[in-house]
């Protein structure tokens, strides 16, 4: 048995695959930017998941709130922080958001972006899509109030209802159109992460090439990919569309966790003329408070080499 499914195998395996990859006219162009520049290091709130006090609006056993997370980022010498919707206390009210924004500024931290967990795979106009859109608009508003320039969104997971991949891709594109119109009004870019249904880079590029908006791009995640022998080649395909670059300790080779080559990842971003923060996301089993400082030293050194 082959250890991975090649693109040729996949296309031969299903006619739906070929239909899903029928490439529309290119809409979102690779971003036209001067030479690459890394603004500094940021970190996602998700990296501290075991220690955070809130999870989807419910209290946990953790002791770190959003202010504590910002303090920790400053202690580590980071330049920015990415804030994830799951870890905000409830209710999320404007004075609370303004207090977070104020604290970040006093700590010398930019808010490099926000992140939410939406699902756009359902049919436009369905009850589930309407629920997802309410959630989406609420968090775009919150992140706009925080001054976040870009918000990470997901395509979503494939619904278990027998709908083929080409139809799901149509749903994602159709749902993105009103979402982008709303985000543009709030002055916030949307970035779709290569995650869940669009871990398949062919699928993600199909979405990118189906969207006609200056406010859309890719959240470039170094680990989330369908099984492939060369994750770096797949990541190079979406790097020109990156509005955020997110690096993890591991990447995946043929579906197996493999230590990430930071230098190689940063070379991909440099070649694509990426300009912006390098956002660290920690997802390993070791206690993040113990592990993160050492990993950040390695990543900081790699960014220094790439910038030299």
C-alpha positions as CSV (number, residue, x, y, z in Angstrom):
1,X,0.0,0.0,0.0
2,X,1.3,3.5,-0.9
3,X,2.1,5.6,2.2
4,X,0.4,8.6,0.6
5,X,-2.1,9.5,-2.1
6,X,-0.5,11.5,-4.9
7,X,-2.4,14.2,-6.8
8,X,-2.5,11.9,-9.9
9,X,-3.8,9.0,-7.8
10,X,-6.4,11.3,-6.2
11,X,-7.7,12.6,-9.5
12,X,-7.9,9.1,-11.0
13,X,-9.7,7.9,-7.9
14,X,-12.6,10.2,-8.2
15,X,-14.3,12.1,-11.0
16,X,-15.5,14.6,-8.4
17,X,-11.9,15.5,-7.7
18,X,-11.4,16.6,-11.3
19,X,-14.6,18.6,-11.3
20,X,-13.6,20.3,-8.0
21,X,-10.3,21.4,-9.5
22,X,-11.8,23.0,-12.6
23,X,-9.9,26.2,-12.3
24,X,-11.9,29.4,-12.7
25,X,-10.3,32.6,-14.0
26,X,-7.7,33.9,-11.6
27,X,-9.3,36.6,-9.3
28,X,-7.1,37.1,-6.2
29,X,-3.7,37.8,-7.6
30,X,-0.4,37.0,-5.7
31,X,0.2,40.1,-3.6
32,X,2.5,42.7,-5.2
33,X,4.9,43.6,-2.5
34,X,8.5,44.9,-2.3
35,X,11.3,42.6,-1.0
36,X,10.4,40.3,1.9
37,X,10.5,41.7,5.4
38,X,9.7,40.0,8.7
39,X,8.1,42.6,11.1
40,X,8.9,40.4,14.1
41,X,7.5,37.6,16.1
42,X,3.9,37.1,17.2
43,X,2.2,34.2,19.0
44,X,-1.3,32.8,19.0
45,X,-3.4,32.6,22.2
46,X,-4.0,28.9,21.1
47,X,-0.4,28.2,22.1
48,X,-1.3,28.6,25.8
49,X,-4.6,26.6,25.5
50,X,-4.0,24.4,28.7
51,X,-3.5,27.6,30.8
52,X,-6.2,29.8,29.5
53,X,-9.2,30.7,31.8
54,X,-11.9,30.6,29.1
55,X,-12.8,28.1,26.4
56,X,-15.7,29.1,24.1
57,X,-17.2,31.3,26.7
58,X,-17.0,28.8,29.6
59,X,-14.6,29.0,32.5
60,X,-11.8,26.4,32.7
61,X,-9.3,25.3,35.3
62,X,-6.7,27.6,33.7
63,X,-5.5,30.7,35.3
64,X,-4.3,32.9,32.4
65,X,-6.8,35.5,31.0
66,X,-6.3,37.5,27.9
67,X,-4.4,40.2,29.8
68,X,-2.1,37.5,31.3
69,X,-1.5,36.2,27.8
70,X,-0.4,39.7,26.7
71,X,1.9,40.0,29.7
72,X,3.5,36.6,28.8
73,X,4.1,37.7,25.2
74,X,5.8,40.8,26.5
75,X,7.9,38.8,28.9
76,X,9.1,36.6,26.1
77,X,10.2,39.7,24.1
78,X,7.6,39.2,21.4
79,X,6.6,42.0,19.1
80,X,2.9,41.1,18.7
81,X,0.1,38.8,19.7
82,X,-2.6,37.0,17.8
83,X,-5.9,36.7,19.7
84,X,-8.2,33.8,19.3
85,X,-12.0,34.0,19.9
86,X,-12.2,30.9,22.0
87,X,-10.3,32.4,24.9
88,X,-12.2,35.7,25.5
89,X,-14.2,35.9,28.7
90,X,-18.0,36.4,28.4
91,X,-19.8,38.6,27.8
92,X,-17.5,40.2,25.2
93,X,-18.3,43.8,25.6
94,X,-16.7,46.9,24.0
95,X,-15.1,48.2,27.2
96,X,-13.4,44.8,27.7
97,X,-12.1,44.9,24.2
98,X,-10.8,48.4,24.6
99,X,-9.0,47.4,27.8
100,X,-7.3,44.6,25.9
101,X,-6.3,47.0,23.2
102,X,-4.9,49.5,25.7
103,X,-2.9,46.9,27.6
104,X,-1.4,45.6,24.4
105,X,-0.3,49.1,23.4
106,X,1.2,49.8,26.8
107,X,3.2,46.5,26.6
108,X,4.5,47.5,23.2
109,X,2.6,44.7,21.4
110,X,0.8,45.0,18.1
111,X,-2.3,42.9,17.7
112,X,-1.1,41.1,14.6
113,X,-4.5,39.5,13.9
114,X,-7.5,37.7,15.3
115,X,-8.8,34.2,14.8
116,X,-12.2,32.6,14.8
117,X,-13.6,29.1,14.1
118,X,-16.4,29.4,11.5
119,X,-17.8,26.9,9.0
120,X,-18.7,28.0,5.5
121,X,-19.3,24.5,4.0
122,X,-23.1,24.6,4.4
123,X,-25.5,25.7,1.8
124,X,-26.0,29.5,1.5
125,X,-29.3,30.5,3.2
126,X,-29.5,27.4,5.3
127,X,-30.2,27.7,9.1
128,X,-26.7,26.6,9.9
129,X,-25.1,29.1,7.5
130,X,-27.2,31.9,9.0
131,X,-26.0,30.8,12.5
132,X,-22.4,30.8,11.2
133,X,-22.8,34.2,9.6
134,X,-24.0,35.7,12.9
135,X,-21.0,34.3,14.7
136,X,-18.7,35.6,11.9
137,X,-20.1,39.1,11.9
138,X,-19.9,39.3,15.7
139,X,-16.2,38.4,15.8
140,X,-15.3,40.6,12.8
141,X,-16.8,43.5,14.8
142,X,-14.9,42.5,17.9
143,X,-11.6,42.2,16.1
144,X,-12.2,45.5,14.3
145,X,-12.7,47.2,17.7
146,X,-9.4,45.7,18.8
147,X,-7.7,47.1,15.7
148,X,-6.7,43.7,14.2
149,X,-5.8,44.2,10.5
150,X,-6.6,40.6,9.5
151,X,-8.8,37.8,10.9
152,X,-8.2,34.1,10.3
153,X,-11.3,32.2,9.1
154,X,-11.8,28.5,8.2
155,X,-13.5,27.0,5.3
156,X,-15.0,24.4,7.7
157,X,-15.2,20.7,7.9
158,X,-16.9,18.5,5.3
159,X,-20.5,18.0,6.5
160,X,-21.5,14.3,6.9
161,X,-24.4,14.5,4.5
162,X,-23.3,13.0,1.2
163,X,-22.6,16.3,-0.5
164,X,-19.8,16.1,-3.0
165,X,-16.6,18.1,-2.8
166,X,-17.4,20.3,-5.8
167,X,-20.7,21.4,-4.2
168,X,-19.0,22.1,-0.9
169,X,-16.4,24.3,-2.7
170,X,-19.3,26.2,-4.3
171,X,-20.8,26.7,-0.8
172,X,-17.6,28.1,0.6
173,X,-17.1,30.6,-2.2
174,X,-20.8,31.7,-2.1
175,X,-20.6,32.2,1.7
176,X,-17.3,34.1,1.4
177,X,-18.9,36.8,-0.8
178,X,-21.1,38.4,1.8
179,X,-18.5,37.7,4.5
180,X,-15.9,39.7,2.6
181,X,-18.3,42.5,1.9
182,X,-18.9,42.8,5.7
183,X,-15.3,42.6,6.6
184,X,-14.4,45.3,4.0
185,X,-16.9,47.6,5.6
186,X,-15.1,47.1,9.0
187,X,-11.7,47.5,7.4
188,X,-10.6,44.0,8.2
189,X,-8.9,41.5,5.8
190,X,-9.9,37.8,5.9
191,X,-7.4,35.1,5.6
192,X,-8.4,31.5,5.1
193,X,-6.2,28.9,6.8
194,X,-5.1,25.7,5.1
195,X,-7.1,23.7,7.6
196,X,-9.9,21.1,7.6
197,X,-11.5,20.9,4.2
198,X,-8.9,23.0,2.5
199,X,-5.8,21.2,3.9
200,X,-5.9,20.1,0.3
201,X,-3.9,22.9,-1.3
202,X,-5.7,22.3,-4.7
203,X,-9.0,23.1,-2.9
204,X,-7.6,26.2,-1.2
205,X,-6.2,27.5,-4.4
206,X,-9.6,26.9,-6.1
207,X,-11.2,29.1,-3.5
208,X,-8.6,31.8,-3.8
209,X,-9.0,31.8,-7.6
210,X,-12.8,32.0,-7.3
211,X,-12.8,35.2,-5.1
212,X,-12.8,38.7,-6.5
213,X,-11.9,40.8,-3.5
214,X,-8.9,42.9,-2.4
215,X,-9.7,41.9,1.2
216,X,-9.0,38.1,1.0
217,X,-5.9,36.1,1.3
218,X,-4.4,32.9,2.9
219,X,-3.4,32.2,6.5
220,X,-0.2,30.3,5.7
221,X,0.0,27.5,8.2
222,X,3.2,25.4,8.1
223,X,1.6,22.1,9.3
224,X,-1.9,21.7,8.1
225,X,-1.7,19.7,4.9
226,X,-3.2,16.5,3.4
227,X,-0.6,13.7,3.3
228,X,2.3,14.7,1.0
229,X,5.9,13.7,0.7
230,X,7.0,17.3,0.3
231,X,5.0,19.8,2.5
232,X,7.4,22.6,1.6
233,X,6.5,22.4,-2.1
234,X,2.8,22.5,-1.2
235,X,3.4,25.5,1.1
236,X,5.3,27.3,-1.6
237,X,2.2,27.2,-3.8
238,X,0.1,29.4,-1.4
239,X,2.9,31.6,0.0
240,X,2.3,34.4,-2.6
241,X,-1.2,34.8,-1.2
242,X,-0.3,34.9,2.5
243,X,-1.6,37.7,4.7
244,X,-0.3,35.9,7.8
245,X,2.5,33.4,8.2
246,X,2.0,30.9,11.0
247,X,4.8,28.5,12.0
248,X,4.6,25.4,14.1
249,X,7.2,23.2,15.7
250,X,6.2,20.3,13.5
251,X,5.1,19.9,9.9
252,X,3.7,16.7,8.3
253,X,5.6,14.5,5.8
254,X,3.3,11.8,4.3
255,X,0.9,12.5,7.2
256,X,3.5,12.0,9.9
257,X,4.7,14.7,12.3
258,X,8.2,15.8,11.4
259,X,10.3,18.6,13.0
260,X,9.8,21.7,11.0
261,X,12.8,23.2,9.1
262,X,12.4,26.9,10.1
263,X,15.1,28.1,7.7
264,X,13.4,26.3,4.8
265,X,10.0,27.7,5.7
266,X,11.3,31.2,6.0
267,X,13.1,30.9,2.6
268,X,9.7,30.0,1.1
269,X,8.2,33.2,2.5
270,X,11.2,35.3,1.5
271,X,10.9,34.0,-2.1
272,X,7.1,34.9,-2.1
273,X,8.1,38.4,-0.8
274,X,6.0,38.0,2.4
275,X,6.0,41.1,4.6
276,X,4.6,40.9,8.1
277,X,4.8,39.0,11.4
278,X,5.9,35.5,11.8
279,X,3.2,34.0,14.1
280,X,4.2,31.1,16.3
281,X,1.6,28.5,17.2
282,X,2.5,25.8,19.7
283,X,0.4,22.6,19.7
284,X,2.7,19.9,21.2
285,X,2.1,17.8,24.3
286,X,4.8,19.3,26.5
287,X,3.7,22.1,28.9
288,X,3.8,25.3,26.7
289,X,5.1,27.4,29.6
290,X,8.1,25.0,29.7
291,X,8.6,24.5,26.0
292,X,7.7,27.7,24.3
293,X,10.8,29.8,25.3
294,X,13.3,27.4,23.8
295,X,11.3,27.0,20.6
296,X,11.0,30.8,20.3
297,X,14.8,31.1,20.7
298,X,15.2,28.8,17.7
299,X,12.6,30.6,15.6
300,X,14.1,34.0,16.5
301,X,17.5,32.8,15.4
302,X,16.1,31.5,12.1
303,X,14.3,34.8,11.5
304,X,17.5,36.6,12.1
305,X,19.3,34.4,9.6
306,X,16.6,35.0,7.0
307,X,16.6,38.7,7.5
308,X,20.4,39.1,7.5
